[in-house]
Amino acid sequence: MNRLLIVAGIVLIIIGLVGTYIGKLPGDMVWKKGNTTVYFPIMTSIIISVVLSLIFMIIGRFK
């Protein structure tokens, strides 16, 4: 259990660091009107979903 929590923490840190660099991809929508900004990270969400699916598929093959 301890190892799982350590790995989960490291993964979250890596995701946070990578997220700061890939947060403005083509396909991410930003609407600014007055003092309001709405951000829809559509392409970023798709890329994260594909990467996580691949990781879980690889982990699933070893179980």
Secondary structure as UniProt FT lines:
FT   HELIX           2..21
FT   TURN            26..27
FT   STRAND          29..33
FT   TURN            34..35
FT   STRAND          36..40
FT   HELIX           42..62
//
